[in-house]
Amino acid sequence: MLAILMMMGAGSFFAKNKSAKFLVNGKCEMCEKRIEMAALSLEGVSKADWNKETKEMNVTFNDAKTNLESVQVAITKVGHDTNAS
């Protein structure tokens, strides 16, 4: 039983925050809010910052709870293309 509990805890022990940058199309402050809120709506995303001038999104997420593809899909669903979509 102890071995099972230790193995269950190992998954969260090895999970870590990852940062990624990618391009997202948008034009204004309303786009910025929509893009950032889409990313932040996912469990595990702790930071989302989109730069209007460079179109670059900087996101930090817990890789045990989400992944980069899920973040990009969430942003695409609110109407903004990413360099992966």
C-alpha positions, -999 to +999 in steps of 0.1 A: +000+000+000+028+024+009+045+017-025+012+026-043+009+059-024+045+067-031+040+061-068+008+082-069+028+111-053+056+107-078+035+121-106+030+154-089+066+154-076+080+153-112+055+179-125+070+213-131+061+246-144+071+252-180+073+284-199+066+288-237+065+316-262+045+316-294+028+339-318-009+348-316-027+371-341-046+400-326-048+438-328-061+456-297-065+457-259-098+437-262-079+410-281-052+410-254-078+404-227-095+377-246-063+359-255-049+360-219-082+350-204-085+320-227-051+308-216-058+315-179-091+296-181-072+263-182-063+246-150-026+247-146-019+279-164-004+304-139+008+332-163-004+345-196+010+376-211+004+387-248+023+416-263+002+436-288+032+450-307+052+417-311+021+394-312+041+371-288+024+351-261+044+342-230+027+315-210+037+295-178+019+263-170+021+231-149+028+203-173+010+178-151-023+197-156-021+210-192+002+214-222+011+239-248-012+225-274-042+228-251-033+265-244-031+272-281-064+254-288-081+275-261-069+307-277-080+295-312-115+288-298-119+324-289-110+335-324-073+341-325-049+321-347-017+309-332+014+299-351+004+263-343-031+265-357 
